[in-house]
């Protein structure tokens, strides 16, 4: 990728820099899914308004969004609008409200492969609805939505992206097609029977969404799974990997044996650099084709 020369010859005194709003303080967020689960998150808003790229950041299995706070704050300082989330059964999101109002605790040990679809169809849909409201307030551009997932939540992110692009196109209402980027940390081939095999075969993941996969080279199993997923997508896209400007799929191997959430947040992995390249350089170049629009619908 070429480096932009930002030097300029100024014949006149430089213009005063535009005044930017202060970075908003972190905000505790709760959304309730259609099946009654109370999903907890923390929103690190951006001061870039309609130009802000929103990022949903998901911890790995049995980890909490609190593990992601430091990284989220660093991303927020760079202008990203970050929402860290505890999916059901994780962190603070362990309660489901029954039809009679009773509260039942979610036990991760009892979750089976058939239950994993709820992370996609219920939890992430509810989380996106919060970001849609922020879009309509002019606080971010939902049409540049990016999701970062670790181990099992990387699989959930893949499946959600496929779902987001599967909604039918209506004449006056845009229902989806907002996920433009995925950053997958140690994505597994399968996790407790949960996989993204069907999503990986959908046209959108073959040729439209930009992806970055990050894995630790020292963990043979997770590294092999990550490379296999990368190769599946990369072979289909047939991109020239020697020119970063042509890439829509990237792979970053890290010289350690970490995986999932630990790999993402460990300073030695320096995943922040990869995230900022993917969002502020790669996706920012695409943003001109997806400008901000008011997505308020008659149902809101």
C-alpha positions in Angstrom: 0.0 0.0 0.0 1.4 3.4 -0.9 2.0 6.0 1.8 0.2 9.3 1.3 2.4 12.4 1.2 0.5 14.8 3.5 2.9 17.7 3.0 1.5 20.7 1.3 2.8 24.1 0.1 0.9 26.8 1.8 0.7 30.2 0.1 -1.6 31.5 2.7 -1.8 31.2 6.5 -3.2 27.7 7.4 -6.9 27.5 8.1 -8.0 27.0 11.6 -8.6 23.3 12.3 -12.2 22.3 12.6 -13.5 22.2 16.2 -14.2 18.6 17.2 -16.6 17.6 20.0 -15.1 16.1 23.1 -15.0 12.3 23.2 -18.2 11.1 25.0 -17.8 9.2 28.2 -18.5 5.5 28.2 -22.2 4.7 28.4 -23.7 1.5 29.9 -26.2 0.1 27.5 -28.9 -2.6 27.8 -31.1 -4.0 25.1 -33.7 -6.7 25.4 -34.0 -9.4 22.8 -37.3 -10.6 21.4 -37.0 -13.7 23.5 -36.5 -11.7 26.7 -32.7 -11.8 27.3 -31.3 -8.6 28.7 -28.1 -7.9 26.8 -25.5 -5.6 28.5 -22.9 -3.6 26.7 -20.8 -0.4 27.0 -20.9 2.2 24.3 -17.8 4.3 23.6 -19.2 6.9 21.3 -17.3 8.8 18.7 -16.9 12.6 18.2 -16.9 12.2 14.4 -20.6 12.2 14.1 -21.9 10.8 10.8 -18.4 9.8 9.6 -17.9 7.5 12.6 -17.4 3.8 11.8 -19.3 1.7 14.3 -17.7 -1.4 15.7 -19.4 -4.2 17.7 -16.7 -5.9 19.8 -17.5 -9.4 21.2 -15.4 -11.3 23.8 -14.8 -15.0 23.5 -16.4 -18.0 25.3 -16.9 -17.4 29.0 -15.2 -14.0 28.8 -16.7 -10.6 29.6 -16.9 -7.3 27.7 -15.0 -5.8 30.6 -11.9 -7.6 29.2 -12.2 -5.3 26.1 -12.5 -1.9 27.9 -8.9 -0.8 27.4 -8.9 -1.7 23.7 -12.3 -0.1 23.2 -11.1 3.2 24.8 -8.0 3.2 22.5 -10.2 2.7 19.5 -12.6 5.4 20.6 -9.7 7.9 20.8 -9.2 7.2 17.1 -12.7 8.2 16.3 -14.4 4.8 16.1 -17.8 4.3 17.8 -17.3 1.1 19.8 -20.0 -1.1 21.4 -18.6 -3.9 23.6 -21.2 -6.6 24.3 -21.8 -9.5 26.6 -23.8 -12.0 24.5 -26.3 -14.2 26.4 -24.8 -16.3 29.1 -21.7 -14.1 29.3 -20.6 -11.4 31.7 -23.7 -9.5 32.9 -26.1 -10.9 30.2 -27.2 -14.0 32.2 -30.8 -13.3 32.8 -33.9 -14.0 30.6 -37.3 -12.8 31.4 -40.1 -15.3 30.9 -43.6 -14.6 29.6 -44.9 -14.3 33.2 -42.2 -11.9 34.2 -40.1 -14.4 36.0 -36.3 -14.1 35.7 -34.3 -17.2 34.8 -30.5 -17.4 34.9 -28.8 -18.7 31.7 -26.4 -21.6 32.3 -23.7 -21.7 29.6 -23.0 -25.4 30.4 -26.5 -26.2 29.2 -26.2 -24.4 25.9 -26.2 -26.8 22.9 -25.4 -26.3 19.2 -29.1 -25.7 18.5 -29.1 -22.8 20.9 -26.2 -20.9 19.3 -28.5 -19.4 16.6 -29.9 -17.2 19.3 -26.6 -15.3 19.5 -27.2 -14.3 15.9 -30.9 -14.0 15.4 -31.6 -12.5 18.8 -28.6 -10.9 20.5 -26.8 -9.3 17.6 -30.1 -8.1 16.0 -31.0 -6.3 19.3 -27.5 -4.8 19.5 -27.7 -3.6 15.9 -31.0 -1.9 16.7 -29.2 0.3 19.3 -26.6 1.3 16.8 -29.3 2.1 14.3 -30.8 4.6 16.7 -27.4 6.1 17.1 -27.1 6.4 13.3 -30.5 8.2 13.1 -29.2 10.7 15.7 -26.3 11.4 13.4 -23.7 9.8 15.8 -22.3 7.2 13.4 -22.7 5.6 10.0 -24.5 2.3 10.4 -23.7 1.4 6.7 -20.0 0.9 7.7 -20.8 -1.6 10.5 -17.9 -3.7 11.6 -17.9 -6.6 14.0 -14.9 -8.0 15.9 -15.5 -11.5 17.3 -13.3 -13.9 19.3 -13.4 -17.7 18.9 -17.1 -18.6 19.1 -18.3 -15.0 18.7 -16.2 -14.8 15.5 -18.5 -17.6 14.2 -21.5 -15.6 15.4 -20.2 -12.6 13.5 -19.9 -14.5 10.3 -23.4 -15.9 10.6 -24.8 -12.5 11.5 -23.1 -10.9 8.5 -24.7 -13.4 6.2 -28.1 -12.8 7.8 -27.8 -9.1 7.6 -27.3 -9.4 3.8 -30.2 -11.8 3.4 -33.1 -9.5 4.0 -35.2 -8.8 0.9 -34.7 -5.4 -0.8 -37.7 -3.2 -0.4 -38.5 -0.2 -2.6 -38.4 2.4 0.2 -36.8 0.7 3.2 -33.2 -0.6 3.5 -33.4 -3.5 5.9 -29.8 -4.7 6.1 -26.6 -4.9 4.0 -24.9 -2.8 6.7 -22.1 -5.1 7.8 -19.1 -4.1 5.7 -16.3 -5.5 7.8 -15.5 -8.5 10.0 -12.4 -8.9 12.1 -12.2 -12.5 13.3 -9.9 -13.4 16.2 -9.0 -17.1 16.2 -12.1 -18.2 14.4 -12.7 -21.9 14.9 -13.8 -24.4 12.3 -16.5 -25.5 14.7 -17.3 -24.7 18.4 -19.5 -27.1 20.3 -21.2 -28.0 17.0 -21.6 -24.3 16.1 -20.1 -23.4 12.7 -20.3 -20.9 9.9 -20.2 -23.4 7.0 -23.4 -22.1 5.4 -22.4 -18.5 5.9 -19.1 -19.1 4.2 -20.9 -20.2 1.1 -23.1 -17.1 0.8 -22.3 -14.7 -2.1 -21.8 -11.8 0.2 -19.0 -13.4 2.1 -17.5 -14.6 -1.2 -17.2 -11.2 -2.7 -18.6 -8.2 -0.8 -17.7 -7.9 2.9 -14.1 -7.1 3.8 -12.5 -9.5 6.3 -9.5 -9.6 8.5 -8.5 -12.8 10.3 -6.0 -12.7 13.2 -4.5 -15.8 14.8 -1.6 -16.8 17.1 1.0 -18.9 15.2 1.9 -20.8 18.4 -1.5 -22.5 18.8 -1.5 -25.1 16.0 -5.2 -25.9 16.2 -6.6 -22.4 16.2 -4.0 -21.2 13.7 -4.9 -24.0 11.4 -8.6 -23.4 11.7 -8.1 -19.6 11.0 -5.9 -20.3 8.0 -8.5 -22.7 6.6 -11.3 -20.1 6.9 -9.0 -17.5 5.3 -8.1 -19.8 2.4 -11.7 -20.7 1.8 -12.6 -17.0 1.3 -9.4 -15.9 -0.4 -9.4 -18.6 -3.0 -12.9 -17.6 -4.0 -12.1 -14.0 -4.3 -9.0 -14.6 -6.3 -7.4 -11.3 -5.2 -3.8 -10.2 -5.8 -2.4 -10.5 -2.3 0.8 -8.6 -3.3 -1.0 -5.3 -3.5 -2.8 -4.3 -0.3 -4.9 -1.8 -2.2 -6.6 -4.7 -4.0 -7.3 -6.7 -0.9 -10.6 -7.2 0.7 -9.5 -10.1 2.9 -6.4 -10.0 5.2 -4.6 -12.4 7.4 -2.4 -11.4 10.4 -0.4 -14.2 12.1 0.9 -13.2 15.6 4.1 -14.7 17.0 2.6 -16.1 20.1 0.3 -19.0 21.3 -2.5 -16.8 22.4 -6.0 -17.1 21.1 -9.4 -15.5 21.3 -9.9 -12.6 23.7 -6.4 -13.0 25.2 -4.9 -12.6 21.7 -7.0 -9.5 21.0 -6.2 -7.6 24.1 -2.6 -8.6 24.9 -0.4 -5.5 24.0 2.2 -7.8 22.6 -0.2 -8.8 19.8 -0.7 -5.2 18.8 -4.1 -5.9 17.4 -5.0 -2.2 17.7 -2.7 -1.5 14.8 -4.5 -4.1 12.6 -7.9 -2.8 13.7 -7.0 0.8 12.8 -5.6 -0.2 9.4 -8.7 -2.2 8.6 -11.2 0.5 9.7 -9.5 3.9 9.3 -7.6 3.1 6.1 -9.3 0.2 4.3 -12.9 0.7 5.2 -12.5 4.5 5.2 -11.6 4.3 1.5 -14.9 2.5 0.9 -17.0 4.9 2.9 -17.6 7.3 0.0 -19.8 4.7 -1.6 -21.8 4.2 1.6 -22.5 7.8 2.8 -24.7 8.4 5.9 -28.4 8.2 5.5 -31.3 8.6 7.9 -32.6 5.1 8.4 -35.7 6.0 10.4 -38.6 3.9 9.3 -42.4 4.4 9.9 -42.2 1.6 12.5 -39.7 3.5 14.7 
